[in-house]
Amino acid sequence: MQGKRKRKTVNTSIRTKGNLASMIDLFSTFMGNMTDQDFIRLREVKTVLAGYLREAHELLGPYAVSGDKAIHDVRVLMKKSRAVLKLVADQTDPVTFKRDYEACREVGRILGSLRDTSVHRKILKDIKKRHPVLFTALRDNERIAALTGKPEVSRDQLPAVKTDLATAREITVKAGYRLRFQNMNGLEPRMLLDSLDATYKEVVRRHLISRYKPRPGNLHLLRKKAKDLLYQLWLFRPLNPSVIKSLEKRLDSMTGYLGKYNDLAQLLKKLEYRHPGEEVNIYMDQLMLVIRDSQDYYLSKVWPLASGIFTPGKTLAGVLKLKILII
């Protein structure tokens, strides 16, 4: 009895050690041997952007609850939209890019003040629970009283807030409508990878600057660029799902700690703390030390995460452990 005929296969695996450009060159070498099933398809940029704008509009809808979580979620959606727009900027008409990018940025700006006031109140209430004696001594401080006091009128009932929310909602509607008529079917994967690589290199640069001079401004820029990388990576997750998903989690934790640091920095700015100030206030000095201790703690969490991803000499292809498999 004749045995089953063995199926002949060719299994070639190439692990890249250089930059993304060399990886793509290797990829191009084998393009002729690949079938439709061999292609790894990136997420569709237009579909992703449309989803972000649609979700933002729903959260800002006239019957939606515009609470703290909704405001936060819309701002995140706008940051994701801007990150994706940056990714395709080299393949987009400059006028179109600027218009769409500024629209998303304006929504974030409108909602930013609403979010900041709420965050400052929560931070101060948390500190008050841990340091009640200190806050008893600070009870006559007008700025702290204004931030921690319960507003007489619900935020959503304020005319100015209603106007801001309506304006933000209108911007998302117009941006979504314009997107319907944009042709994004011809985006080049190589150029998308080059843009992602450029984002990674910028975060590496910002990481070095922040480690050398860990000032609030430098740390804020590091967080912004790392957020861009985080949101852009999601489009590329099909290239190596488990590794990229793990990297996304680390970036999310890192930017989260940087966000908490920045919230505290903005709170000190809001309180108009200066040292040395015109008058000596030992209780404000003590509050400053409490805030600085928290900032030091958050930074201690940031650096181990960042050094594992952005150490000089690392490449994005190496961090993502990209490989090409042809069967």
LINCOR-V441539 format. One line per field, one symbol per residue. ss: DSSP state (h for helix, s for strand, l for the rest). phi: phi as a letter, one per 20 degrees, with the letter a starting at -180 (. if undefined). psi: psi as a letter, one per 40 degrees, with the letter a starting at -180 (. if undefined). A space follows every 50 residues. Layout:
# LINCOR-V441539
ss=???
phi=???
psi=???
This chain:
# LINCOR-V441539
ss=lllllllllllssssllllhhhhhhhhhhlhhhllhhhllllllhhhhhh hhhhhhhhhllllllllhhhhhhhhhhhhhhhhhhhhlhhhllhhhhhhh hhhhhhhhhhhhhhhhhhhhhhhhhhhhhhlhhhhhhllllhhhhhhhll llllhhhlhhhhhhhhhhhhhhhhhhhhhhllllllllhhhhhhhhhhhh hhhhhhhhhhhhlllhhhhhhhhhhhhhhhhhhhhhhhhlhhhhhhhhhh hhhhhhhhhhhhhhhhhhhhlllllllllllhhhhhhhhhhhhhhhhhhh hhhhhhhhhhlllllhhhhhllssssl
phi=.fffffeecddcdcefddefffffffffgdgfeeegfefeefffffffff fffffffffegfdeeeegfffffffffffffffffffdgfdcggffffff ffffffffffeffffffffffffffffffecffffffefefffffffeff ffdggfefgffgfffffffffffffffffgdeedfdfegfffffffffff fffgffffffffcfegfffffgfffffgfgffggfdggfagfffffffff ffffffffffffgffffgffflfccfefcecffffffgffffffffffff efffffffddfgofcffffelfbdcdd
psi=hhiihhhhihhhhhhieaiddddddddddeddeiideehhhiihdddddd dddddddddeideihfaddddddddddddddddddddedeeihddddddd ddddddddddedddddddddddddddddddgddddddedehddddddeih idhhdeehddddddddddddddddddddddehhfefhhdddddddddddd ddddddddddddggiddddddddddddddddddddedddgdddddddddd ddddddddddddddddddddefhihiadihgddddddddddddddddddd dddddddedfhhdiiddddefiihhh.
